[in-house]
Amino acid sequence: MKKTKYSLLAKLLLGSMLLGGVANAAILTEYSNANQDFDMVSTNLGQSFTLPSPATVTDIVLYEGTVTGNGSDTYSLYSSANCSGGALTTLTMTWANSVNSAMTGTLVAPQSLAAGTYSFCKTSNNNAFSIRVDTSAPTYAGGDLIDTGAPQVGLDLTFQVLGTVNAAAPLSPKGYIALALSFLGLAWYGNRRRTLNANHL
């Protein structure tokens, strides 16, 4: 019986130690319905989005519209919902010269962000190419298309935000000791209860 208890305790402690070190690559949030309704061309076109949990954002994916060509655009990432305030970092989208092609822009500096609403907008003056927009129901609940700083409710870019979900912080050495003492205390209490019950039989 004792061996089983201590074995379970060891497994629980090992599990708690592993919780802090795992982060998986993921699509953090997206709006990519199959029905892409039309294109938009604007110098300051962008999208707000919501991260449901803390994450490190590394890339943004957009889709080229029917007005295609070769070239690139610069986008900026903001901690606001309407591309206002100072930019956190920038990224470059290189156009694929192909309708509906996915374009991936990698952030100059990956951003570790808290859960919340953010936005990205085009900040270069190259407006010769179009981006796919979707109005399919349901529209994206975590944000809206942004045109020249103004949210366009009911419209959304077809997009993906890529990165990794931030792992929970590992316990400190004192935390592991406290956790171990808690399990030992529970084991002692359980044994004490069984002993008392046996004496009353």
C-alpha positions as a Python dict, from the first residue, in 0.01 Angstrom:
ca = {
    (1, 'M'): (0, 0, 0),
    (2, 'K'): (279, 244, 93),
    (3, 'K'): (459, 180, -236),
    (4, 'T'): (142, 261, -431),
    (5, 'K'): (91, 588, -241),
    (6, 'Y'): (447, 706, -290),
    (7, 'S'): (438, 603, -656),
    (8, 'L'): (125, 816, -709),
    (9, 'L'): (289, 1106, -526),
    (10, 'A'): (595, 1086, -751),
    (11, 'K'): (377, 1087, -1062),
    (12, 'L'): (182, 1391, -943),
    (13, 'L'): (500, 1583, -867),
    (14, 'L'): (651, 1494, -1204),
    (15, 'G'): (335, 1611, -1380),
    (16, 'S'): (344, 1944, -1199),
    (17, 'M'): (708, 1993, -1302),
    (18, 'L'): (626, 1932, -1668),
    (19, 'L'): (337, 2179, -1681),
    (20, 'G'): (566, 2479, -1709),
    (21, 'G'): (773, 2375, -2011),
    (22, 'V'): (540, 2284, -2297),
    (23, 'A'): (446, 2520, -2582),
    (24, 'N'): (293, 2403, -2907),
    (25, 'A'): (290, 2584, -3242),
    (26, 'A'): (-65, 2689, -3320),
    (27, 'I'): (-309, 2902, -3515),
    (28, 'L'): (-383, 3141, -3232),
    (29, 'T'): (-692, 3293, -3397),
    (30, 'E'): (-830, 3304, -3750),
    (31, 'Y'): (-1116, 3392, -3981),
    (32, 'S'): (-1098, 3184, -4295),
    (33, 'N'): (-1445, 3092, -4415),
    (34, 'A'): (-1456, 2945, -4763),
    (35, 'N'): (-1675, 3226, -4900),
    (36, 'Q'): (-1439, 3518, -4963),
    (37, 'D'): (-1679, 3781, -5089),
    (38, 'F'): (-1472, 4064, -5233),
    (39, 'D'): (-1142, 4249, -5231),
    (40, 'M'): (-1038, 4572, -5063),
    (41, 'V'): (-754, 4807, -5152),
    (42, 'S'): (-652, 5066, -4896),
    (43, 'T'): (-331, 5217, -4768),
    (44, 'N'): (-432, 5156, -4404),
    (45, 'L'): (-628, 4831, -4432),
    (46, 'G'): (-606, 4599, -4133),
    (47, 'Q'): (-786, 4378, -3881),
    (48, 'S'): (-839, 4358, -3507),
    (49, 'F'): (-820, 4018, -3339),
    (50, 'T'): (-844, 3861, -2996),
    (51, 'L'): (-602, 3624, -2826),
    (52, 'P'): (-798, 3397, -2590),
    (53, 'S'): (-488, 3321, -2381),
    (54, 'P'): (-131, 3453, -2341),
    (55, 'A'): (74, 3371, -2651),
    (56, 'T'): (379, 3464, -2854),
    (57, 'V'): (275, 3593, -3198),
    (58, 'T'): (522, 3517, -3477),
    (59, 'D'): (338, 3542, -3811),
    (60, 'I'): (25, 3680, -3981),
    (61, 'V'): (-135, 3524, -4288),
    (62, 'L'): (-348, 3718, -4541),
    (63, 'Y'): (-495, 3620, -4878),
    (64, 'E'): (-427, 3800, -5206),
    (65, 'G'): (-732, 3924, -5394),
    (66, 'T'): (-806, 3950, -5763),
    (67, 'V'): (-585, 4257, -5813),
    (68, 'T'): (-250, 4077, -5806),
    (69, 'G'): (108, 4166, -5874),
    (70, 'N'): (463, 4139, -5751),
    (71, 'G'): (578, 4348, -5460),
    (72, 'S'): (539, 4380, -5086),
    (73, 'D'): (368, 4581, -4813),
    (74, 'T'): (467, 4667, -4457),
    (75, 'Y'): (224, 4606, -4170),
    (76, 'S'): (246, 4709, -3806),
    (77, 'L'): (112, 4528, -3499),
    (78, 'Y'): (-61, 4730, -3226),
    (79, 'S'): (-181, 4668, -2871),
    (80, 'S'): (-504, 4857, -2950),
    (81, 'A'): (-818, 4747, -3135),
    (82, 'N'): (-794, 5014, -3407),
    (83, 'C'): (-424, 5036, -3499),
    (84, 'S'): (-370, 5340, -3278),
    (85, 'G'): (-75, 5418, -3053),
    (86, 'G'): (281, 5305, -3098),
    (87, 'A'): (348, 4993, -3302),
    (88, 'L'): (477, 4686, -3118),
    (89, 'T'): (664, 4560, -3425),
    (90, 'T'): (635, 4534, -3802),
    (91, 'L'): (617, 4264, -4069),
    (92, 'T'): (642, 4249, -4448),
    (93, 'M'): (387, 4079, -4674),
    (94, 'T'): (529, 3970, -5008),
    (95, 'W'): (261, 3938, -5274),
    (96, 'A'): (236, 3604, -5455),
    (97, 'N'): (89, 3738, -5783),
    (98, 'S'): (-183, 3471, -5759),
    (99, 'V'): (-554, 3508, -5672),
    (100, 'N'): (-644, 3375, -5325),
    (101, 'S'): (-282, 3285, -5248),
    (102, 'A'): (-190, 3282, -4881),
    (103, 'M'): (73, 3541, -4789),
    (104, 'T'): (267, 3493, -4464),
    (105, 'G'): (440, 3785, -4299),
    (106, 'T'): (686, 3713, -4016),
    (107, 'L'): (710, 3967, -3736),
    (108, 'V'): (1047, 4142, -3714),
    (109, 'A'): (1037, 4066, -3341),
    (110, 'P'): (807, 3793, -3201),
    (111, 'Q'): (569, 3941, -2946),
    (112, 'S'): (479, 3775, -2616),
    (113, 'L'): (128, 3909, -2552),
    (114, 'A'): (-132, 3876, -2280),
    (115, 'A'): (-483, 3761, -2361),
    (116, 'G'): (-674, 4051, -2515),
    (117, 'T'): (-753, 4242, -2834),
    (118, 'Y'): (-484, 4360, -3077),
    (119, 'S'): (-471, 4481, -3437),
    (120, 'F'): (-250, 4498, -3743),
    (121, 'C'): (-268, 4750, -4028),
    (122, 'K'): (-85, 4822, -4351),
    (123, 'T'): (149, 5115, -4304),
    (124, 'S'): (323, 5129, -4641),
    (125, 'N'): (190, 5335, -4934),
    (126, 'N'): (171, 5047, -5182),
    (127, 'N'): (-203, 5007, -5250),
    (128, 'A'): (-179, 4844, -5591),
    (129, 'F'): (-280, 4499, -5462),
    (130, 'S'): (-604, 4377, -5307),
    (131, 'I'): (-674, 4163, -5000),
    (132, 'R'): (-957, 3914, -4960),
    (133, 'V'): (-1246, 4015, -4732),
    (134, 'D'): (-1524, 3796, -4596),
    (135, 'T'): (-1876, 3879, -4477),
    (136, 'S'): (-1992, 3520, -4431),
    (137, 'A'): (-2207, 3448, -4128),
    (138, 'P'): (-2103, 3419, -3859),
    (139, 'T'): (-1850, 3697, -3890),
    (140, 'Y'): (-1536, 3694, -3676),
    (141, 'A'): (-1638, 3756, -3314),
    (142, 'G'): (-1295, 3867, -3196),
    (143, 'G'): (-1256, 4184, -3405),
    (144, 'D'): (-1337, 4373, -3724),
    (145, 'L'): (-1179, 4485, -4048),
    (146, 'I'): (-1011, 4824, -4006),
    (147, 'D'): (-1000, 5084, -4282),
    (148, 'T'): (-798, 5401, -4217),
    (149, 'G'): (-822, 5351, -3840),
    (150, 'A'): (-1199, 5290, -3833),
    (151, 'P'): (-1351, 4946, -3753),
    (152, 'Q'): (-1586, 4821, -4025),
    (153, 'V'): (-1840, 4614, -3829),
    (154, 'G'): (-1959, 4309, -4021),
    (155, 'L'): (-1646, 4294, -4239),
    (156, 'D'): (-1334, 4090, -4172),
    (157, 'L'): (-1013, 4017, -4355),
    (158, 'T'): (-953, 3651, -4427),
    (159, 'F'): (-656, 3599, -4195),
    (160, 'Q'): (-465, 3384, -3949),
    (161, 'V'): (-249, 3484, -3654),
    (162, 'L'): (24, 3226, -3589),
    (163, 'G'): (248, 3161, -3292),
    (164, 'T'): (280, 2958, -2975),
    (165, 'V'): (62, 2945, -2668),
    (166, 'N'): (272, 3059, -2373),
    (167, 'A'): (343, 2784, -2122),
    (168, 'A'): (248, 2830, -1760),
    (169, 'A'): (535, 2942, -1540),
    (170, 'P'): (703, 2645, -1367),
    (171, 'L'): (689, 2616, -990),
    (172, 'S'): (982, 2751, -792),
    (173, 'P'): (1181, 2510, -570),
    (174, 'K'): (979, 2634, -271),
    (175, 'G'): (663, 2566, -468),
    (176, 'Y'): (765, 2204, -529),
    (177, 'I'): (842, 2159, -158),
    (178, 'A'): (504, 2306, -61),
    (179, 'L'): (327, 2081, -311),
    (180, 'A'): (509, 1773, -179),
    (181, 'L'): (424, 1861, 182),
    (182, 'S'): (60, 1907, 84),
    (183, 'F'): (43, 1559, -70),
    (184, 'L'): (222, 1407, 231),
    (185, 'G'): (-21, 1584, 463),
    (186, 'L'): (-317, 1444, 272),
    (187, 'A'): (-166, 1095, 285),
    (188, 'W'): (-110, 1123, 662),
    (189, 'Y'): (-463, 1250, 716),
    (190, 'G'): (-607, 961, 516),
    (191, 'N'): (-405, 705, 710),
    (192, 'R'): (-508, 868, 1040),
    (193, 'R'): (-876, 852, 944),
    (194, 'R'): (-847, 484, 853),
    (195, 'T'): (-668, 406, 1180),
    (196, 'L'): (-934, 582, 1391),
    (197, 'N'): (-1214, 412, 1204),
    (198, 'A'): (-1051, 72, 1251),
    (199, 'N'): (-1018, 132, 1628),
    (200, 'H'): (-1391, 206, 1653),
    (201, 'L'): (-1495, -116, 1480),
}
